[in-house]
Amino acid sequence: MTNELLWLLLLLANFAAIMCVYRFFGKPGLLAWMPLAAITANIQVIKTIELFGLTATLGNIVYAGSFLVTDILSENYGQRPARRAPFIGFAGLVIFTALMTVALQVEPAPDDFAHAALATIFTVLPRITVASLIAYFVAQLHDVWAYGAWRRRFPARRLIWLRNIASTTVSQLLDSVIFTLVAFLGVFHGRVLLEIVVTTYLLKLIVAVADTPFVYLARFWFDRGAVSEQDSRDTHAAAAPEDGAPTSRAMSGGGRSTPSRGRSSPEGSEAPPSHDPR
């Protein structure tokens, strides 16, 4: 298979995985996706590839897919959980980087075959992590703020595409420039570095446009109570009477989340309105 075809397959697989995680685990699933995406993307980005005739880095799909996660959180739950998501993601990345850095200091056995490969990959991880921390916090927090601003200005559900693309376009530019310069300045010469910035941004824009139908799908699931909100069920289970008497919510909804109409948000006033204008 060509790199381009494999890239498209990876794009579809990434979107499918995010939607499955959301469908079956709800908001906790999306928050859990963030450290997985951060770690995976920062390992993949070490590999440079030829894509559409240009030099690019791998990891753009997984990394840009995390913006789909924060956009779903912003759309369905408000800005507060969306702002929390990047911090959760990079807490996982920082811990992972620290653990692997210490692991590389352990003396390998004489018959070990993995240390050299691990050293090749993870020796550069601290610099990649620093670049990611700077770029991702700037880009993600801007994306969450911009999505909320566009949502307040254009609240209609049919305009999800506008707030999704408008917020991500600028965020991905910030991310691409900051990350590439911090991570690879001095590693690649000027022309290759510029190619990486341009291709990284263009590829992330493709991901940003392609993920728009999935934000609509996530909102559709949320409005109809089709998302398995595990944290909500746990909260109600903990508050249930000790004699095991079912609550009215459990009797009416079978333990599943109810549609957003009339449902109060656990995040308070930042939640989306129960009836979006069409």
MIKOLSE-536546 format. One record per residue: x, y, z of N, C-alpha, C, O in turn; residue number from 1. Coordinates in steps of 0.001 Angstrom, whole numbers. Each point is the difference from the previous one (the first is absolute). Layout:
<pts>
    n.c1    n.c2    n.c3   ca.c1   ca.c2   ca.c3    c.c1    c.c2    c.c3    o.c1    o.c2    o.c3 num
       X       Y       Z       X       Y       Z       X       Y       Z       X       Y       Z NUM
...
</pts>
This chain:
<pts>
    n.c1    n.c2    n.c3   ca.c1   ca.c2   ca.c3    c.c1    c.c2    c.c3    o.c1    o.c2    o.c3 num
     836   -1207       0    -836    1207       0     869    1255       0    1109      -3     535   1
   -1621    1075   -1139     717    1263       6    -181     706    1343    -937    -280     748   2
    1855    1199    -464    -112     766    1238   -1317     767      84    -599     109    1070   3
     155     421   -2206   -1231     788       2   -1207    -854     384    -848     440     776   4
     766   -1653   -1313   -1116    -878     330      53    -415    1464   -1022     -14     686   5
    2201    -319    -218     145    -367    1404    -351    1173     915    -567    -195    1074   6
     904    1406   -1501    -328    1185     789   -1511     166     112    -509     318    1074   7
    -209    -529   -2169   -1459     100      17    -621   -1088     874    -960     256     726   8
    1506   -1463    -797    -504   -1083     854     224     313    1477    -858    -269     840   9
    2019     840    -536     291     378    1377    -946    1108     457    -419      21    1157  10
      86     890   -2055    -940    1069     323   -1369    -569     388    -572     382    1021  11
      60   -1289   -1836   -1304    -602     280      22    -823    1277    -942      41     791  12
    2030    -793    -591     113    -819    1207      33     872    1256    -575    -368    1025  13
    1241    1513   -1099      86     902    1150   -1373     569     346    -394      13    1167  14
    -338     461   -2185   -1339     536     242    -933   -1083     550    -773     247     926  15
     857   -1444   -1505    -862   -1095     458     287    -349    1458    -923    -257     773  16
    2192     248    -402     362    -322    1380    -530    1054     969    -526    -341    1060  17
     660    1613   -1414    -500    1073     869   -1508    -115     182    -505     138    1113  18
    -209    -388   -2197   -1459     -85     103    -440   -1227     783    -990      65     729  19
    1691   -1171    -857    -324   -1193     796     236     260    1485    -806    -389     846  20
    1916    1048    -542     296     329    1389   -1095     901     571    -437    -188    1136  21
      -1    1163   -1923   -1047     901     486   -1336    -721     131    -717     182     984  22
     389    -994   -1973   -1304    -689       9    -144    -914    1210   -1069     -56     607  23
    2132    -660    -249    -109   -1010    1050     476     467    1372    -329    -625    1009  24
    1103    1722    -952     513     457    1297    -313    1462     293     293     481    1095  25
    -880     232   -2047    -419    1361     242    1153     954     244    1102    -184    -518  26
   -1376    1206    1315    1010    1023     286    1268    -584     619    1091     407    -399  27
   -1175   -1351    1366    1243    -583     528     847    -655   -1080    1229      40      62  28
   -1881    -642   -1053     747    -608   -1092     779    1015    -804    1141    -257    -383  29
   -1742    1415     119     704    1052    -732    1179     538     802    1072     240    -554  30
   -1268     -51    1856    1097     487     832    1136   -1018      62    1173     372      23  31
   -1524   -1658       5    1023   -1042      20     747     -78   -1328    1157    -419     -42  32
   -1821     824   -1046     649     -33   -1313    1162     975     -73     961    -245    -730  33
   -1026    1336    1465     995    1062    -132    1431    -454     312     887     260    -813  34
    -611    -924    1944    1383    -467     207     424   -1051   -1008    1163     -37    -402  35
   -2103    -832     -20     325    -996   -1020     437     679   -1287     995    -395    -608  36
   -1742    1425     188     336     721   -1231    1316     752     136     811      10    -926  37
    -597     620    2081    1223     777     195    1231    -891     -58     989     350    -645  38
   -1040   -1501    1313    1144    -913       9     241    -583   -1388    1132     -23    -485  39
   -2207    -449    -152     127    -610   -1325     542     995   -1023     913    -321    -761  40
   -1481    1536     744     430     998    -975    1456     399     199     718     223    -974  41
    -273    -132    2230    1367     438     251    1030   -1098    -270    1190     293    -117  42
   -1619   -1527      18     882   -1069    -462       7     -35   -1528    1058    -119    -618  43
   -2240     222      13     -89     -62   -1452     684    1182    -678     530    -144   -1102  44
    -536    1326    1753     522    1199    -653    1505     -82    -245     533     768    -800  45
     151   -1675    1469    1436    -172    -221     286    -498   -1410    1078     243    -541  46
   -2042    -940     -54     189    -588   -1330    -389     998   -1081   -1122     506       3  47
    2031    -218    -924    -306     857   -1144    -360    -866   -1198     566   -1076    -197  48
   -1512    1556    -598    -502    -766   -1138    -130     915   -1216      48    1225     116  49
    -212   -1848   -1283    -329     728   -1221   -1492    -154    -243    -507   -1117    -102  50
    -195    2243       8   -1455     -33    -156    -406    1058   -1019     274    1187     176  51
    -932   -1636   -1243    -406     904   -1076    1196     782    -557    -123    1163    -385  52
    1274   -1828     355    1195     591    -576     752     951     915     966     628    -433  53
   -1384    -507    1683     638     907     936     453    -747    1247    -512   -1076     309  54
    1474    1653     405     468    -588    1243    -945     386    1125    -346    1170     169  55
     -61   -2159     589    -915     235    1116     390    -911    1158     808    -916    -158  56
   -1387    1178    1310     213    -880    1143   -1251    -824     240   -1115     452    -259  57
    1312   -1657     753   -1135    -832     375    -549     518    1326     688     736     708  58
   -1882   -1100    -375    -585     421    1269    -985    1134    -129    -683     336     967  59
     588     279   -2170    -915    1125    -169   -1457    -391     201    -790     774     539  60
     441   -1981    -976   -1397    -425      97    -409    -179    1455   -1010     549     441  61
    1796   -1317     300    -338    -261    1398      -2    1305     790    -880     236     827  62
    1869     602   -1091     114    1271     709   -1174     922    -320    -628     550     904  63
     333    -383   -2198   -1111     868    -398   -1337    -571     432    -950     750     225  64
     864   -2080    -104   -1240    -617     458    -386     408    1405   -1177     -48     358  65
    2154     451     446    -318     437    1359    -809    1296     -13    -709     292     963  66
     806     491   -2047    -826    1194    -122   -1460    -380    -237    -903     731     408  67
     662   -1869   -1063   -1361    -516    -112    -562    -293    1386   -1169     272     274  68
    2006    -827     596    -440    -321    1364    -412    1273     742   -1078      48     592  69
    1927     981    -617    -339    1225     730   -1193     721    -625    -760     663     705  70
     587    -788   -2028   -1166     623    -628   -1287    -708     407   -1021     654     211  71
    1053   -1985     -97   -1174    -735     478    -303     386    1446   -1158     208     362  72
    2195    -115     455    -203     402    1385    -584    1408      79    -917     246     783  73
    1440     677   -1586    -520    1368      -6   -1448      38    -459    -823     710     577  74
     513   -1478   -1620   -1347      15    -568   -1031    -605     948   -1098     538     140  75
    1438   -1646     510    -985    -749     775      26     283    1496   -1007    -194     681  76
    2149     653    -156     124     129    1452     448    1381     466     -46     280    1198  77
     475     582   -2101     446    1320     398    1516     116      47     715    -976    -224  78
    -237    2168     514    1429     277     -80     801    -570    1163    1190    -277    -151  79
   -1822      98    1309     770    -432    1164     645   -1372    -191    1208    -118     200  80
   -1959    -933    -580     663   -1288    -254     921      37   -1209     989    -732     -50  81
   -1307    1584    -930     872     120   -1173    1347     598     390    1034    -407    -529  82
   -1038    1369    1449    1263     567     469     791    -998     840    1230      47      34  83
   -1932    -942     636     670    -986     843     718   -1061    -831    1013    -548     436  84
   -1530     255   -1626     513   -1101    -816    1486     118    -340     718    -989     151  85
    -211    2157    -606    1437      80    -296     888    -262    1208    1076    -583    -133  86
   -1520    1010    1310     805    -216    1205      80   -1486     336    1047    -492     421  87
   -2156    -215    -607       5   -1445     227     917    -692   -1001     764    -896     361  88
    -846    1319   -1624     829    -614   -1033    1476     153     271     762    -957    -137  89
    -358    2128     513    1427     217     169     520    -373    1372    1209    -130     192  90
   -2105     -42     761     433    -637    1246     451   -1422    -309    1023    -464     504  91
   -1810    -229   -1351     390   -1349    -413    1296     -14    -777     834    -885     198  92
    -651    1866   -1090    1218      53    -811    1233     280     852    1045    -622    -193  93
   -1165    1552    1129    1140     334     861     397   -1202     855    1185    -298     150  94
   -2182    -389     408     290   -1182     818     659   -1087    -843     975    -618     426  95
   -1512     388   -1627     562   -1001    -891    1442     336    -366     865    -876       6  96
    -604    2145    -324    1356     429    -354     963    -214    1160    1119    -474    -194  97
   -1557     826    1403     857    -178    1177     312   -1477     232    1141    -359     293  98
   -2142    -485    -422     206   -1435     213     962    -591   -1034     865    -806     342  99
   -1021    1213   -1612     881    -535   -1036    1410     553     126     963    -699    -314 100
    -823    1933     764    1336     577     197     753    -761    1077    1186    -292    -154 101
   -1871     -28    1240     625    -795    1069     300   -1410    -497    1054    -558     303 102
   -1981     -16   -1064     183   -1369    -492    1245    -120    -878     669   -1033      16 103
    -354    2072    -775    1181     -43    -866    1298      -2     796    1042    -408    -512 104
   -1099     861    1756    1210      25     824     309   -1357     609    1105    -219     498 105
   -2069    -694    -532     212   -1341     540     925    -776    -936    -222     -39   -1210 106
    1260    -577    1779     978    -734    -813    -635   -1258    -587    -535    -826     740 107
     592     671   -2078    -607   -1195    -602     841   -1248     231    1209      85     216 108
   -1845   -1216    -262     694   -1286     132     836    -253   -1260    -276     579   -1051 109
    1293   -1440    1149     863    -280   -1162    -759    -509   -1219     378     297   -1133 110
   -1445   -1062    1356    -746    -551   -1138   -1228     835    -356    -856    -458    -757 111
     756    1675    1290   -1126     875    -327      78     449   -1459    1085     254    -524 112
   -2244    -161    -122     -33     424   -1398    -839    1267    -200     -77     510   -1118 113
    -553       5    2178    -948    1099    -165     561    1362     392    -535    1023    -427 114
    1595    -984    1226     454    1285     552     390    1000   -1085    -366    1173      82 115
    1094   -1616   -1083     459     922   -1049   -1185     622    -741       0    1194    -300 116
   -1011   -2022       7   -1178     524    -696    -764     981     883    -450    1045    -470 117
     304   -1384    1748    -685     898     924     760    1319     141    -609    1069      50 118
    1927   -1146      13     808    1213     128    -156     890   -1230     -76    1222     120 119
      28   -1837   -1304    -171     772   -1233   -1308     784      17     -55    1152    -430 120
    -985   -1790     927   -1320     638       0    -146     999    1139    -419    1137    -216 121
     763   -1559    1424    -379     777    1174    1071     968     491    -260     787     911 122
    1453    -826   -1490     997     999     381    -440    1396    -408     283     968     705 123
    -976    -852   -1839    -458    1315    -465   -1363     375     574    -483    1108    -232 124
    -138   -2014     975   -1355     258     485     -95    1219     918    -979     739    -101 125
    1955    -486    1001    -128    1204     836    -136    1291    -801    -819     853     342 126
    1621    -697   -1420    -126    1205    -819   -1351      42    -698    -631    1053     -85 127
     185   -2215    -419   -1306     -61    -641   -1088     366    1001    -949     708    -337 128
    1088   -1191    1563    -997     283    1026     -62    1485     322   -1086     564     130 129
    2246      69      -1      26    1442     271    -679     761   -1135    -802     901     242 130
    1128   -1267   -1484    -624     656   -1145   -1513    -208       5    -766     919    -288 131
     354   -2133     618   -1430    -301      32    -711     764    1104   -1097     519    -208 132
    1713    -448    1378    -612     718    1109    -254    1462    -360   -1083     529     246 133
    2087     113    -827    -153    1409    -356   -1051     169   -1094    -933     792     135 134
    1098   -1554   -1228    -896     152   -1147   -1418    -442     330    -965     667    -372 135
     840   -1790    1068   -1323    -571     219    -817     844     964   -1197     191    -216 136
    1812     314    1269    -747     823     928    -459    1292    -664   -1140     427     184 137
    2026     195    -957    -385    1225    -706   -1130    -300    -986   -1016     695     -15 138
    1197   -1733    -810    -970    -304   -1048   -1320    -515     563   -1070     435    -426 139
    1142   -1363    1385   -1223    -584     537    -812    1013     785   -1219      75    -159 140
    1879     705    1005    -744     989     774    -584    1078    -907   -1089     512     261 141
    1819    -164   -1337    -573     920    -978   -1198    -629    -685   -1010     670    -216 142
    1106   -1956    -132   -1089    -685    -687   -1256     -35     858   -1099     260    -490 143
    1262    -581    1772   -1153     -53     909    -631    1392     128   -1221     147     -65 144
    2073     871     247    -519    1373     106    -697     417   -1294   -1099     552      41 145
    1725    -810   -1181    -565     423   -1282   -1296    -740    -302    -949     594    -511 146
     900   -1897     826   -1226    -763    -258   -1151     584     809   -1110     156    -509 147
    1383     168    1784   -1042     600     832    -440    1360    -518   -1187     324      17 148
    2153     474    -480    -330    1320    -528    -847    -110   -1267    -992     712    -156 149
    1393   -1614    -751    -784    -195   -1211   -1374    -599     321    -982     304    -677 150
     913   -1140    1692   -1281    -612     358    -974    1033     561   -1201     -55    -263 151
    1741    1001    1044    -870    1063     524    -480     922   -1121   -1115     520      47 152
    1959    -326   -1043    -372     891   -1110    -920    -696    -990    -921     616    -535 153
    1170   -1902     289    -816    -785    -945    -456   -1289     691     591   -1056    -225 154
   -1631    1126    1062    -368   -1143     834    -795   -1103    -708    -190   -1074     571 155
    -274    1314   -1786    -839    -990    -669     746   -1307    -211    1183      -2    -338 156
   -1877   -1103     537     636   -1305    -147     460    -248   -1432     988    -698    -230 157
   -1700    1266    -722     403    -192   -1399    1332     677    -313     615    -290   -1026 158
    -160    1200    1914    1259     723    -211    1154    -597     791    1015     662     218 159
   -1165   -1909     211    1125    -689     646    1230      24    -908    1122     181     474 160
   -1334    -364   -1772    1128     -24    -938     784    1304      52    1226      -4    -114 161
   -1938    1135     287     660    1298       4     882     159    1228    1169     367    -121 162
   -1713    -638    1302     797     185    1215    1102   -1040     119    1054     275     573 163
   -1290   -1469   -1111    1029   -1041      32    1199     390    -866    1140     -51     459 164
   -1396     438   -1708    1082     318    -921     645    1343     350    1222     134     -63 165
   -2035     861     431     542    1325     291     935     -28    1201    1038     662      -3 166
   -1401   -1424    1028     849     -50    1192    1277    -792    -266    1077     374     464 167
   -1202   -1464   -1209    1139    -878    -202    1005     555   -1002    1190    -299     100 168
   -1640    1099   -1064     902     530   -1019    1145     789     613    1162    -211    -346 169
   -1490    1125    1261    1041     809     643     783    -834    1008    1218     135     111 170
   -1915    -992     617     667    -819    1023    1058    -907    -604    1085    -154     560 171
   -1396    -444   -1697     952    -899    -640    1197     754    -554    1106    -540     -28 172
   -1302    1770    -410    1131     810    -463     941     293    1165    1214    -157    -130 173
   -1762     580    1260     812     244    1189     766   -1257     395    1195      51     291 174
   -1897   -1173    -287     610   -1256     412    1133    -409    -933    1077    -383     457 175
   -1318     464   -1759     985    -458    -981    1285     813      62    1095    -562     -16 176
   -1225    1881      88    1181     867       8     790    -175    1289    1218    -181     -37 177
   -1907     234    1187     694     -88    1285     669   -1354     173    1173     -78     364 178
   -1932   -1004    -628     556   -1332     217    1196    -270    -907    1034    -474     469 179
   -1159     768   -1753    1065    -327    -951    1282     760     321    1088    -572     -54 180
   -1206    1845     386    1195     792     291     684    -460    1285    1226    -101      48 181
   -2016    -181     997     601    -429    1266     577   -1406    -113    1068    -279     546 182
   -1768    -607   -1250     410   -1405     -50    1131    -256    -985     868    -831     267 183
    -859    1534   -1407     901    -388   -1087     965    1083    -457     762    -223    -941 184
    -772    1398    1585     957    1032    -371    1413    -481     321     295    -345    1144 185
     573     322   -2147    1346    -527     169     122   -1473    -352    1107    -507    -183 186
   -2240    -182      87      13   -1420    -389     -66    -121   -1510     722    -802    -592 187
   -1591    1600     -44    -127      28   -1455     443    1367    -514    -116    1000     709 188
     623    -956   -1939     370    1287    -581   -1256     769    -419   -1105    -542       2 189
    1296    1806    -360   -1105     926    -171   -1096    -446    -941   -1179     126     329 190
    1543    -652   -1506   -1009    -370    -997    -878   -1137     502   -1221      40    -145 191
    1851   -1060     739    -770   -1130     528    -872     458    1164   -1141    -443     133 192
    1669    1326     710    -765     502    1134   -1242     744    -476   -1084    -163     561 193
    1251     987   -1606   -1143     726    -553   -1019    -968    -599   -1206     180     167 194
    1696   -1204    -863    -904   -1012    -556    -799    -682    1093   -1194    -248    -161 195
    1852     -56    1279    -686    -674    1100   -1078     902     585   -1099    -465     304 196
    1403    1761    -142   -1001     936     519   -1209      61    -919   -1142    -101     450 197
    1403     267   -1752   -1096     144    -970    -817   -1277     -94   -1227      37      92 198
    1907   -1179    -276    -742   -1256    -155    -729    -376    1282   -1119    -511     -49 199
    1746     762    1201    -667    -295    1266   -1291     790     119   -1034    -541     394 200
    1095    1815    -733   -1196     840      93   -1071    -441    -994   -1172    -108     360 201
    1567    -146   -1606    -977    -404   -1005    -652   -1332     351   -1209    -164    -164 202
    2002    -784     645    -561   -1300     370    -953     126    1181   -1037    -662      45 203
    1396    1518     911    -890     204    1144   -1284     707    -418   -1061    -250     572 204
    1151    1130   -1565   -1212     634    -512    -922   -1028    -653   -1220      65     148 205
    1816   -1012    -871    -806   -1071    -599    -723    -779    1093   -1186    -306    -126 206
    1907      -9    1195    -614    -723    1125   -1109     844     621   -1060    -525     340 207
    1297    1835    -189    -989     881     623   -1296      55    -807   -1093     -23     565 208
    1223      95   -1885   -1192      18    -849    -676   -1364       3   -1226     -89      60 209
    2023    -970    -124    -560   -1350     -70    -697    -415    1285    -883    -858     -33 210
    1258    1445    1168    -615    -439    1254   -1348     673     268    -690    -368     951 211
     301    1352   -1780   -1239     738     251   -1243    -891      68    -806     182     912 212
     607   -1139   -1835   -1182    -866     121     -46    -775    1312   -1080    -346     478 213
    2240      74     105      27    -758    1236    -433     851    1199    -526    -532     978 214
     744    1849   -1051    -527     882    1045   -1522      13     -74    -672     -37    1031 215
     122      89   -2246   -1449     -88    -175    -530   -1315     556   -1021     -21     689 216
    1714   -1077    -987    -443   -1311     477      34     -58    1520    -925    -524     621 217
    1976    1052     -19      97       2    1460   -1129     810     619    -561    -401    1020 218
     220    1536   -1623   -1105     804     507   -1329    -732    -163    -861      64     878 219
     695    -759   -2005   -1209    -781    -238    -157   -1080    1065   -1085    -163     558 220
    2146    -568    -271     -45   -1012    1056    -329     609    1345    -812    -533     756 221
    1455    1663    -461    -181     641    1304   -1445     459     188    -590    -219    1059 222
      24     851   -2077   -1368     508     106   -1014   -1115     205   -1042     224     616 223
    1319   -1395   -1108    -932   -1121     102     342    -970    1132    -598   -1071     111 224
    1552    1449     717     331    -840    1150     629   -1325    -382    -103    -976     743 225
     760     933   -1907     590   -1254    -465    1408    -224     516     592   -1052    -241 226
     -44    2045     957    1368    -107     490     -17    -642    1384    -799     375     858 227
    1674   -1328    -651      83    -688    1289     825     839     959    1230     -62     -12 228
   -1909     854     851     686     884     943     279    -755    1295    -794      52     938 229
    1906    -742    -891     327    -850    1140     121     813    1287    -409    -457    1067 230
     977    1673   -1168     178     787    1220   -1334     413     598    -133      77    1221 231
    -872     193   -2081   -1317     356     505    -646   -1181     706    -614     177    1053 232
     737   -1378   -1608    -585   -1183     629     660    -275    1338    -672    -359     967 233
    1999     527    -908     694    -225    1262    -452     991    1061    -160    -359    1166 234
     -50    1627   -1579    -431    1018     948   -1367    -331     567    -221     119    1205 235
    -698    -534   -2067   -1336    -337     466       3   -1278     831    -771    -129     950 236
    1636    -809   -1306      76   -1241     773     503     282    1404    -474    -599     966 237
    1443    1520    -848     536     326    1317   -1030     711     857      25    -111    1226 238
    -945     851   -1871   -1005     755     739   -1277    -798     240    -930     500     634 239
     873   -1740   -1136   -1206    -811     134    -229    -391    1451     968    -116     753 240
   -2227     -95    -326    -284    -434    1377     667   -1332     282     173    -833    -890 241
     201     650    2163     727   -1213     367    -845   -1253    -115     536   -1099    -145 242
   -1869    1251     210    -835   -1204     -80    -162    -497   -1412    -684    -992    -249 243
    1330    1702    -695     -23    -461   -1392   -1203     466    -771    -212    -440   -1130 244
    -601    1336    1715   -1163     486    -722     451     789   -1214     868     862     136 245
   -1419   -1117   -1324     424     708   -1207    -428    1451      39   -1063     332     524 246
    1899     534   -1083    -355    1408    -119    -942     178   -1177    -136    -887    -843 247
    -517    2051     795    -917     250   -1107     739      37   -1320    -547    -409   -1024 248
    1801     898    1026     796      34   -1228     296   -1406    -473     -94    -296   -1191 249
     454    -579    2131     317   -1368    -390   -1217    -694    -567     103    -746    -974 250
   -1301     993    1600   -1204    -665    -478    -413     508   -1363    -509    -759    -825 251
     730    2057     582    -448     556   -1271     993    -201   -1110    -380    -125   -1164 252
    1691      90    1519    1010     -32   -1052     820   -1256     -34     852    -140    -878 253
   -1064    -785    1792     751   -1241     -33    1470     198     252     821    -834    -384 254
    -471    1960    1045    1408     223     329     776     700   -1092    1168     339     189 255
   -1808    -114   -1347     715     678   -1079    -247    1487      98    -951     442     644 256
    1815     332   -1288    -170    1448      30   -1235     377    -795    -308    -621   -1018 257
    -399    1643    1488   -1193     463    -687     369    1063   -1002    1090     566      88 258
   -1956    -272   -1037     308    1038    -968     260    1327     685    -441     237    1125 259
    1173     632   -1829     415    1252     611   -1155     948     235     145     935     787 260
   -1271   -1125   -1422   -1133     875     210    -474    -146    1447    -407   -1073     444 261
     477    2193     266    -445     -17    1381    1020    -558     952    -264     -50    1201 262
    1431    -380   -1680     999    -594     881     975    1069     442     531     739    -829 263
    -293    -648    2107     978     964     498    1390    -555    -199     229   -1207      74 264
     693    2120    -328    1370    -441    -270     801     -77    1267    -132     871     860 265
     987   -1912    -706     867     -76    1162    1032    1110      28     637     241    1026 266
    -471     440   -2166     999    1063     -64    -612    1380     203     709    1002     -99 267
   -2005    -926     379    -605    1279     321    -447     764   -1221    -428    -583    -997 268
     531    1899    1084    -585     862   -1013     728     -34   -1323    -493     569    -973 269
    1646   -1210     892     749     -26   -1252    -536   -1047    -959     447     -69   -1145 270
   -1378    -731    1577    -534   -1062    -854    -748     596   -1172    -472    1134      76 271
     357   -1897   -1177    -743     495   -1146   -1464     132     344    -498    -735     853 272
    -215    1660   -1498   -1419     169     290    -773   -1240    -376     398    -740    -899 273
   -1522     507    1597    -771   -1219    -251    -659       1   -1359    -274   -1061    -560 274
      12    2265      12    -601      93   -1334     817     970    -825    -115    1214     166 275
     933   -1738   -1047     750     872    -893    -917     584   -1051    -858    -721    -508 276
     991    1986     155    -743     524   -1153     461    -689   -1266    1185    -289    -164 277
   -2092      35    -703     334    -675   -1253     378    1021   -1059     315    -372   -1131 278
</pts>
